[in-house]
């Protein structure tokens, strides 16, 4: 069983196609004291940190072979507008 904090980002919260794995983004305290969006993978027993998602995750696409996740992160301007969009690739 996994327990998630209230502020979990549900934009990346899904099963990896064709595998018995579940991926999710969870907030974690960064080394600078801020909050990072950490991509993790769960196999039903253990949680493995995959990497840090840049910006605020909004949408993710899966690729089945080879298994990969492409999350889109949004970076915000001070006025609340979108400053940039970042797309990353994480091998699963």
C-alpha positions as CSV (number, residue, x, y, z in Angstrom):
1,X,0.0,0.0,0.0
2,X,1.2,3.5,-0.8
3,X,0.1,6.6,1.0
4,X,0.2,10.0,-0.7
5,X,0.3,13.5,0.9
6,X,-2.6,15.8,0.2
7,X,-0.6,17.9,-2.2
8,X,0.3,15.0,-4.6
9,X,0.2,16.0,-8.3
10,X,-2.2,13.6,-10.0
11,X,-1.1,14.7,-13.6
12,X,1.3,11.8,-13.5
13,X,-0.4,9.0,-11.6
14,X,-0.8,5.9,-13.8
15,X,0.2,2.4,-14.7
16,X,3.1,1.8,-17.1
17,X,1.6,0.1,-20.2
18,X,2.6,-3.5,-20.5
19,X,4.4,-3.7,-17.1
20,X,3.3,-4.3,-13.6
21,X,4.5,-0.9,-12.5
22,X,2.9,2.3,-11.3
23,X,4.4,5.8,-11.7
24,X,3.5,8.9,-9.8
25,X,4.9,12.4,-9.0
26,X,5.2,13.2,-5.3
27,X,6.4,16.4,-3.7
28,X,9.7,16.1,-1.9
29,X,11.9,18.7,0.0
30,X,14.8,19.6,-2.2
31,X,18.4,20.3,-1.2
32,X,17.7,24.1,-1.4
33,X,14.7,23.8,1.0
34,X,12.2,24.2,-1.7
35,X,9.8,21.5,-3.0
36,X,10.7,19.3,-6.0
37,X,8.4,17.1,-8.1
38,X,9.9,13.6,-7.8
39,X,8.9,11.0,-10.4
40,X,8.8,7.6,-8.7
41,X,8.0,4.0,-9.8
42,X,6.3,1.4,-7.6
43,X,6.3,-2.3,-8.4
44,X,3.9,-3.3,-5.6
45,X,6.6,-3.7,-3.1
46,X,9.3,-1.0,-3.4
47,X,9.3,2.6,-4.5
48,X,12.2,3.7,-6.8
49,X,13.1,7.3,-7.4
50,X,13.3,7.8,-11.2
51,X,14.1,11.5,-11.3
52,X,13.0,15.1,-10.8
53,X,10.3,16.6,-13.0
54,X,11.1,20.2,-14.0
55,X,8.4,22.7,-13.4
56,X,4.9,21.8,-12.4
57,X,3.8,18.5,-14.1
58,X,0.6,19.0,-16.1
59,X,0.3,16.1,-18.7
60,X,2.3,12.9,-19.4
61,X,2.6,10.6,-22.4
62,X,3.8,7.0,-22.2
63,X,5.8,5.1,-24.7
64,X,5.4,1.3,-24.5
65,X,8.6,0.1,-26.2
66,X,11.1,0.9,-24.9
67,X,9.1,2.0,-21.8
68,X,9.4,5.7,-21.3
69,X,7.4,8.6,-19.8
70,X,7.3,12.1,-21.3
71,X,5.9,14.5,-18.7
72,X,5.2,18.1,-19.6
73,X,6.2,20.6,-16.9
74,X,5.0,24.2,-16.7
75,X,7.2,26.9,-15.3
76,X,5.4,30.0,-14.1
77,X,6.1,33.7,-14.3
78,X,5.7,35.9,-11.2
79,X,2.3,37.2,-12.5
80,X,1.0,33.6,-12.8
81,X,1.4,33.2,-16.5
82,X,3.2,30.4,-18.2
83,X,6.9,31.2,-18.7
84,X,7.9,28.0,-20.5
85,X,7.0,24.4,-21.1
86,X,9.6,21.7,-20.4
87,X,9.3,18.2,-21.8
88,X,11.5,15.5,-20.3
89,X,12.1,11.8,-21.1
90,X,12.4,9.2,-18.3
91,X,13.3,5.6,-19.2
92,X,11.1,3.2,-17.2
